[in-house]
């Protein structure tokens, strides 16, 4: 519940210009020249600051190197990594609330995990193409460029900005056309998907999550794994609703849900770090029958594919 409170609080802070919520206009906050760490559209009526992803695209599309945005992402990533996704992103909050709808969920079986891990690489392609290459190419060709991800895909902008502005502003309503209809359809699909699959936008499509994932192994805050207690039983990742193979890998959002589920109390919030060679040797020296007995306690269908051993050892490489 503490994480949920932080999520709600961050969303309210991002959109603190309450006077604009139902005005049909966009906040003119003096803080618009700075970014918030999570995905919150610049054009949300109450948004007091900018989205780092939109700022990145607009800066590149304007033919300038994104010094400020790059520095901001380096700072946020080094401090938190994908913990931003778990605690400070309104888009993540909406998906998590939808996942609470009591409908049948897609189970995280080894076969499903093998597919979703590969499909999760799509967000890196979207980061490179829609947020960098296409805006830069358009600028070189014509001297100006659109923020392609925001314009053609981003459901956070559609739900938080597009739909409220179209409903409350006659001018925006008159200008809405096929592109707006396309974006509403994309948002609707992702909303429905979120009811049966945990955070589909974050897993497959979010370029901002892709950026923060690069910092997951080095970020100051994360999930700390005690190598002397960890038996690599896989209980942490078997219960994880994200598509993780190991704690703190690229798909881990450091939400902390795995901490109370570890039967050996090997996990805690703290400085995430790689295990030393001596720690690996001592962890590997634990009798395998202890890990085997723990695996027997995992829920049906929770067995993991090769390389998904929990702790910090199984997830080498991107796949």
C-alpha positions in Angstrom: 0.0 0.0 0.0 2.9 2.4 0.6 3.9 2.0 -3.1 0.4 2.7 -4.2 0.4 5.8 -2.1 3.6 7.0 -3.7 2.2 6.3 -7.2 -1.0 8.3 -6.5 1.0 11.1 -4.9 3.4 11.4 -7.8 0.5 11.5 -10.3 -1.1 14.3 -8.3 2.1 16.2 -8.1 2.8 15.9 -11.8 -0.7 17.3 -12.5 -0.9 19.8 -9.7 -2.4 22.7 -11.7 -5.9 21.8 -10.5 -7.4 24.9 -12.0 -6.8 23.5 -15.5 -8.2 20.0 -14.9 -11.6 20.8 -16.4 -10.8 24.0 -18.3 -10.2 22.5 -21.8 -6.8 24.1 -21.9 -3.2 23.2 -21.1 -1.4 24.4 -18.0 1.1 27.2 -18.5 3.2 26.3 -15.5 6.6 27.9 -15.2 8.0 24.5 -14.6 7.2 23.3 -18.1 10.9 23.6 -19.0 11.8 20.8 -16.6 10.9 17.1 -16.7 9.2 14.7 -14.3 10.8 11.2 -14.2 7.6 9.3 -15.2 5.5 9.2 -18.3 3.1 12.2 -18.0 2.2 14.1 -21.1 3.1 17.8 -21.4 -0.3 18.5 -22.7 -2.3 17.0 -19.8 -4.5 19.9 -18.7 -3.0 20.0 -15.2 0.6 18.9 -16.0 3.0 21.3 -14.4 6.2 19.9 -16.1 7.2 18.0 -19.2 7.5 14.4 -20.1 11.1 13.4 -20.6 10.2 11.2 -23.6 8.3 14.1 -25.4 11.2 16.5 -24.6 13.7 14.1 -26.0 11.8 13.8 -29.3 11.1 17.5 -29.6 14.7 18.4 -29.0 16.1 16.0 -31.5 13.4 17.0 -34.0 14.5 20.6 -33.6 18.0 19.7 -34.6 19.5 20.1 -31.2 21.3 17.6 -29.0 19.2 16.8 -25.9 21.8 17.8 -23.3 19.3 18.6 -20.5 17.0 15.5 -21.2 20.0 13.2 -21.4 21.4 14.5 -18.2 18.0 14.2 -16.5 17.6 10.6 -17.6 21.2 9.8 -16.6 20.5 11.1 -13.1 17.1 9.4 -12.7 18.4 6.2 -14.1 21.5 6.1 -12.0 19.5 6.8 -8.8 16.5 4.5 -9.5 16.6 2.6 -12.7 13.2 1.1 -13.4 12.1 1.8 -9.9 10.7 4.9 -11.6 8.3 2.7 -13.4 7.0 1.1 -10.2 6.7 4.2 -8.0 6.7 7.4 -10.1 4.8 6.6 -13.3 1.1 7.4 -13.7 0.9 5.1 -16.8 2.0 2.2 -14.6 -0.5 3.0 -12.0 -3.4 3.0 -14.4 -2.4 -0.4 -15.8 -2.0 -1.9 -12.3 -5.5 -0.8 -11.3 -6.9 -2.3 -14.4 -5.2 -5.6 -13.7 -7.2 -5.8 -10.5 -10.4 -6.4 -12.5 -11.5 -9.9 -11.6 -11.1 -11.6 -15.0 -9.0 -14.5 -16.2 -5.3 -13.6 -16.4 -2.7 -14.8 -18.9 -0.5 -17.1 -16.8 3.2 -16.7 -16.8 4.2 -20.1 -18.0 7.7 -21.0 -19.4 6.3 -20.9 -23.0 4.5 -17.5 -22.4 7.6 -16.1 -20.7 9.9 -17.2 -23.6 7.7 -15.3 -26.1 7.1 -12.2 -24.0 10.8 -11.8 -23.2 11.5 -11.6 -26.9 8.6 -9.3 -27.7 9.6 -7.0 -24.9 12.6 -6.0 -27.1 10.1 -4.0 -29.2 10.3 -1.1 -26.8 14.0 -0.7 -27.6 13.2 -0.5 -31.3 10.5 2.1 -30.6 13.0 4.1 -28.6 15.6 4.1 -31.4 13.3 4.6 -34.3 10.3 6.7 -33.2 12.2 8.8 -30.5 15.5 9.4 -32.3 16.0 8.2 -35.9 12.7 9.4 -37.4 12.7 12.8 -35.7 16.3 13.4 -36.7 15.7 12.2 -40.3 12.6 14.4 -40.6 14.6 17.4 -39.4 17.4 16.8 -41.9 14.9 16.4 -44.7 12.5 19.3 -43.9 14.0 21.3 -41.0 11.2 20.3 -38.6 9.9 17.1 -37.1 7.1 15.7 -35.0 7.5 13.7 -31.8 6.6 10.5 -33.6 6.0 8.3 -30.6 3.8 10.9 -28.9 2.0 11.7 -32.2 1.2 8.2 -33.4 1.2 5.9 -30.4 1.5 7.1 -26.8 -1.6 6.0 -24.9 -0.6 8.1 -21.9 -0.9 11.2 -24.0 -4.2 10.1 -25.5 -5.8 9.3 -22.1 -4.3 12.1 -20.1 -4.4 14.9 -22.7 -6.1 14.0 -26.0 -9.4 12.7 -24.7 -9.9 15.4 -22.0 -9.0 18.2 -24.3 -11.3 16.9 -27.1 -14.2 16.5 -24.6 -13.8 20.0 -23.1 -12.5 22.1 -25.9 -14.6 22.7 -29.0 -11.6 23.7 -31.1 -9.8 20.4 -30.3 -13.0 18.5 -30.9 -13.4 20.1 -34.4 -9.8 19.2 -35.3 -10.0 15.6 -34.2 -9.8 13.2 -37.1 -8.4 9.8 -38.2 -5.2 10.2 -36.3 -7.0 10.8 -33.0 -9.4 7.9 -33.7 -6.3 5.7 -34.3 -4.7 6.8 -31.0 -8.0 6.2 -29.1 -8.1 2.7 -30.6 -4.5 2.0 -29.5 -5.3 3.2 -26.0 -8.5 1.1 -25.8 -6.6 -2.0 -26.8 -4.0 -1.4 -24.2 -6.6 -0.7 -21.5 -8.4 -4.0 -22.3 -5.1 -5.8 -22.4 -4.1 -4.5 -19.0 -7.0 -6.4 -17.4 -5.5 -9.7 -18.4 -1.8 -9.0 -18.6 0.3 -7.1 -16.1 1.5 -3.8 -17.5 1.5 -4.6 -21.3 2.5 -1.1 -22.3 5.5 -1.1 -19.9 6.6 -4.5 -21.1 6.3 -4.1 -24.8 6.0 -0.5 -25.9 7.4 2.1 -23.4 10.6 3.7 -24.6 11.0 5.4 -21.3 11.1 2.1 -19.5 13.6 1.0 -22.1 15.9 3.9 -21.2 15.7 3.2 -17.4 16.3 -0.5 -17.9 19.9 0.2 -19.1 20.6 1.4 -15.5 19.0 -1.5 -13.6 22.3 -3.2 -12.9 24.0 0.0 -11.6 21.3 2.1 -10.1 21.7 3.1 -6.4 18.3 2.0 -5.4 17.0 -1.5 -6.1 16.5 -5.0 -4.7 19.5 -6.2 -2.8 20.2 -10.0 -3.0 22.1 -11.6 -0.1 24.3 -14.1 -1.8 24.8 -16.1 1.4 21.0 -16.7 1.8 19.9 -16.9 -1.8 19.5 -20.5 -3.0 18.6 -19.6 -6.6 15.3 -21.4 -6.1 13.4 -19.0 -8.4 10.6 -18.2 -6.0 11.1 -14.4 -6.5 10.7 -14.5 -10.3 8.1 -17.3 -10.3 5.7 -15.0 -8.4 6.8 -11.8 -10.3 4.1 -10.4 -12.5 6.6 -8.7 -14.8 8.5 -10.7 -17.3 11.6 -11.1 -15.2 14.2 -13.8 -15.3 16.3 -12.5 -12.4 16.0 -9.8 -9.8 17.1 -6.4 -11.2 17.2 -7.6 -14.8 15.9 -5.3 -17.6 12.3 -6.2 -17.0 12.4 -5.9 -13.2 10.7 -2.6 -12.0 12.0 -3.0 -8.4 8.5 -2.9 -7.0 9.6 -5.0 -4.0 6.7 -7.5 -4.3 9.2 -10.3 -4.4 10.8 -9.4 -1.0 8.2 -11.0 1.3 7.8 -14.0 -1.1 11.5 -15.1 -0.7 11.4 -18.1 1.6 15.0 -17.5 2.7 14.8 -13.7 3.4 17.5 -13.1 0.9 15.9 -10.0 -0.6 15.6 -6.4 0.7 15.4 -2.9 -0.6 18.7 -1.3 -0.8 21.8 -0.8 -3.0 21.4 -3.1 -6.0 24.8 -4.6 -7.0 26.4 -7.5 -8.8 27.6 -10.4 -6.7 31.3 -10.8 -6.3 33.1 -14.0 -7.5 33.5 -15.2 -3.9 29.8 -14.6 -3.2 28.8 -16.6 -6.3 31.0 -19.5 -5.2 29.5 -19.5 -1.7 25.9 -19.2 -3.1 26.6 -22.0 -5.5 28.0 -24.2 -2.7 24.5 -24.4 -1.1 23.2 -28.0 -1.3 20.9 -28.4 -4.3 18.3 -30.4 -2.4 17.5 -27.2 -0.4 16.7 -25.4 -3.6 14.8 -28.4 -4.8 12.6 -28.5 -1.8 11.8 -24.8 -2.3 10.9 -25.3 -5.9 8.4 -27.9 -4.8 6.5 -25.1 -3.0 6.2 -22.9 -6.1 2.7 -22.5 -7.6 1.6 -24.8 -10.4 2.7 -23.4 -13.8 5.4 -21.3 -12.2 8.4 -23.3 -13.4 10.9 -21.1 -15.3 12.8 -21.6 -18.5 16.5 -22.4 -18.6 18.5 -19.4 -17.3 15.7 -18.1 -15.0 17.1 -19.1 -11.7 16.0 -16.1 -9.7 18.5 -14.1 -7.6 21.1 -12.5 -9.8 22.5 -15.4 -11.7 20.0 -16.5 -14.4 19.5 -13.4 -16.6 22.7 -12.9 -18.5 22.2 -10.9 -21.7 19.0 -9.3 -23.0 17.1 -12.5 -23.6 
